[in-house]
Structure formats: C-alpha cells, structure tokens
Amino acid sequence: VRQAIAELPGPVQAAVKEKLIGIFFVSNLGTTGYTEAVADPQGRPAAGFVVVDVESLRRTANAWATFRENTVFQNDGEGRLRVTLEEAPNDNAKNAIQFILLHEFGHLVSIGERFHPDWLDKTKTEGTYLFYPLSWRKAKDGSNVSLFEDVFPERRDVRFYGEPRLKSSQMEGVYRSLAMTNFVSLYGATSPFEDFAESFALYVHSAWMKKPYRVEITQSGNRVFLYESCWDQPRCAAKRAVLEKWFSRFRKP
C-alpha cells in the first residue's frame, strides 16, 4: 500500500495529504472499499478516511478490475469481458491497490469541494457545482438523473457487487451505449459520486501515468467491442478540463 501511494504523481499525493485521516483495513466488507467524510465543528465536510477490504488487495490489477466489472452481469453464456488496467509486466497486486486507492482518493479530494453535492449536505442545488452538471440533473423528487438516459437506458440497471440485473449477452450493447456518454467507465455511470471518483482515478491512471484502460467484450471467442480510455476523445474533454484546472493548484510553479 505504501509503495502504491509513493508511486503516485506528486500533485496527487499533495491533494490527498490535505484531507486523508487514515486508511483502515477490514475483512468481509462485501465490496472493495469506501470513503467516508468527516465534518468540522461547524458541520462542514472537511476530511475523510478510507476503508478497504483486505481480500480485494490479493488480486492482480487486471483480475480485480475484471472481477468488479463482471459483478454487473449475470452469466447467460453469451458474452465475456476482460478489463486491462496494466500491461503484462506490471499486472500485479500493488498496481491493483494503486487503482483502488486512486478511486477512493477521488472521493476523498472531493470532500468540501464544489464538484458535486456532499453526501453530508443535502441542501445545495446542482447549479453550484463544477462537475455534477456535466452528466447529471436533479429530478423533481430530488434524485439524480443522468443526462444520457435516452442513449443509455441500461444505466438504471447497472448494479455492482449485488444481484445482477443485466445479462452477459447484453454486454456489447451496454458498452456501446456507454461510449455515447461522457462517463469514463461503467462504474462512473452509477451516481454523481462514483462519476467523479472514477474520473479522478482514470484521469491520473491513464492521462497522467499513461497506463491502459480497456474493456474487451467477446462473444464465442471473438472480439465484438472494445471500450477504451476517453481522455483524448471529445466526449470527455469537459471533464478533463475541470480536473486539469483543479490539479493546477497542486503543481509547483
């Protein structure tokens, strides 16, 4: 874990250091990990801590990412997917840990910022945020609605780590629809909070550290679709601009 953090770019370490209280390791969490915000004496979200399931830290990067992605789909024998986070020489547990922590650090650095509503503060509207309006709006009942429901209707049935609502035969259609949005990953499409955390993680991972991100869909052993990092594509340009501007405050002049 220490090695994984030490290899992150300096500005990422600086951003995390401002708000990280600690990292805690537990067993039988039921998911990879989570981040929780802590409020200051005035009730304002100010810092946070990360909780990680130790069993998640035993897989290699590609094995962990492939496992996570497959929790969305019930296997009906008609589709398979494989996620690549690292090329073969670097596909190890340390780099799995690094990406897991990058995702959680995305949640962490958003605490007290203006990217999306804070989960401890339900009073603000989406118009006051930098990241939220790029992909979300508030429904009349206060729920968060994607701006891409028309092109990505399957999003409502995407559930990680629970009872799958989608079948493996739907994989190709799901990722083709995802590629028509500005969500950087399927996990990022599940909520405004995961949208930012995945964008943060994959921006550092792919755009900054030049590591791969690919989801390969196959049927009967043949590739039918390849979903890749979107940071050089127009659909993710607005999100990249927000992240680059925010990160500029941590770069040395």
N, C-alpha and C positions, 0 to 999 in steps of 0.2 A: 504494500500500500504506500509506504513512504517513497519507494522508488518510482512508482507510478505518478505520484504527485510531483516529485522532484524533476521529472522529465517534461512537465507541462511548461508552456511558454511563461516567461516572467510576468507579463501583464495579467495572465490568468491567476497565477499564484498571488499576485498583489490584490486582485479583486476579491479572491476567496478569503485572504487573510483578514480583510476588513470585517467580515461577518461570521466566520466559522467559529462556533463554540467548541465543537468536537465531533468526532466520528465514533459511533458506537456499533459494536458487532453483536448480533444475536443469532439464535437458531430458530428454525421453523416459522419464519416471518410470513410465508405464503406469497411473497413477491421478492423482487431483487432488493429493493430498499425504498426509503422515503426520506424526505426532508421536512422538518417542522420549524415554523417561525417562532421566535420569542419576542415579546413586546417589552418596550422600555417602561419606566414608571408612569409615563404619560399615556400608555396604552398603544403606542405607535410601534408597528413591527420594525425591529432594528437588527436582529441577528438570527442565527438558526443553528440547528445541529442535524447531522446526517446519521441515519440508521441503515445498516447493511446486513443482509443475511449472509452468514459465512459460507453457506453451501453455494451461493452464487459466485463466490470467489475461486472456486475449484475448477471451473471450465475455462477452456481457451476462449479467446475473443470471438472467433467465428462460431464456435459451438454455443456459446452463451447467446449471441445475437440471433442465431438461427432458432434456438430453443424459444427465446422470448417471442419472436415473430410468429412461430407456429402455434403459440397458445391461442391465437385468434381464430384458428381454423380447425374444424372437425375433419379428420381424415376420412374421405369417402373414396380414396383410391384413385382420384382423377387429377391430382396436382401435387407438386412438391415445390418447396422453396429453400434456398440457401442464401444466407447473408454473409458477405465478406466485409469485415472491418479491418483486417490485416492480411497482407500477403504472407505466403507460407513461412518465411524465416522468422517473422515476428508474431505469428499466431500463437500466443501463449497466455497464461493466466494473468500475468502482470498487465498486459495490454487490455484484457477484458476488464480488470479492475479499473484501469485508467478511464475507459469509456463510461463505465458505470458511475464512477465518481464525477466525471465531466457532466453527465446528465443531472446528478444530484446538485452539483455546484451551480448548474443553471438555475435550479430552484432557489438555491441559497443567495446568489447575487441579485436575484430579482426582488428579494425582501426589501421593502422600503423604497423601491424604485418606482418608476412610472411606466413600466412595461405592460402590466395587466393588473386587474384588481387583486388586492392582497386577500388571501384566504382568511385573515383575521379581521378584515374590514369590508363590510358588505354595502357601504353607503355610497361609494363613488360610481360614476357612470363611465361608459366606455369611451366617451369623447375626450377624456382627460389623459388617455394613455398613448404611448408611442407604438407599441407592438400589437396590442389587442385589436384595434380597428382594421388591421391588415387582413385578418382572417375571420373575425367574429363580430357579432352584434347581439344586443340583448333582446330577448323576446318579451312579450307583454307580461309573462309570468315570472320574469327575472332570470330565466335560464339562458345559457349561452348557446347561440345558434351559429353554425358555420355559414360563411358567405358563399359556400360552394355546394350547398345541399342539392342543387339542381343537377350538377355534373358528377357529384359523388354521393349519391343517396345511400350507398352501402356503409357510409361512415357511422350512421346511427347504430349499426350492428357490430361495430368493432369493439371487442372486449378482450383485454389482455388479462391473463392469469385467472380467468374464471371459466364459466361454462361457455364454450364457443357457440356463437350464433351464425357463423358463416362456415361454409364447407370448402374443402381444399379445391374442389372443382371451380370455385369462384375466385381463386387467387388471381388469375390473369386479369379478369375484369376489375377486381378491386384495385390492383396496382396501376392499370391503365387509367382508371378514374382518378386515383391519387395524383398521377402525373399531370392532370389537368387543373390542379390546385396549386397553391403556394405553400402547402405543408411539406416540410423537408423529409418526413417519414410517416409511416402509418401510425406509430405511437404518438407522434406530434399532432395527429388529427383528432385525438380523443378529447382534448379540453384545451382552453387557453393556457393553462399552467404547463401542461405537457408540450404544447406547441412551442412555448418559449424555451423550456428546458432542453428539448430535442434540437431546437435551432441553435442554441448556445453550444451544446455538445458537438453537433455535427459541423458547425462553423469552425470551432477550434480544431476538431479532429481532421476534417477534410480540407477546408480552405486555408487553414493556418499551418497545420502539421503535415499536410499533403498526404494523408492516409486515405485509403479507399473506402467507399461505401457503396455496396452493390447488393441488390436483391434479385436473384435469378430465379425465375419461375420456369419449371419444366413440366411437360406432360409426356408420358410414355418415353421418357429419357431425352426428349428434345426440348431445347430452349424455346419458349413461346413469348417471353417478355423479359426485359432487363431494366430494372429501376435503379438509377444511379444518383449520386450527389447532384444537387440542383444549383450549387452556388455560382456556377458560370452560366446559368440559364436565366432568361428574363423573368421567369415566374417567381424567382426567389430574390430578385435584385433589391426590392424594397426592404426585405428583412435583413439582407446583408448590409445595407446602408445603415440601418438602425444599430446593428451590432458593431459595425466598424466605428461609427461615431462615438458610441458609448465606451468602447475599448480604448479610444484615443486618449482618454484621461489617465490611463494607467501606463501609457508608453512614455519612456524617457525622451525629453526633447533632444 
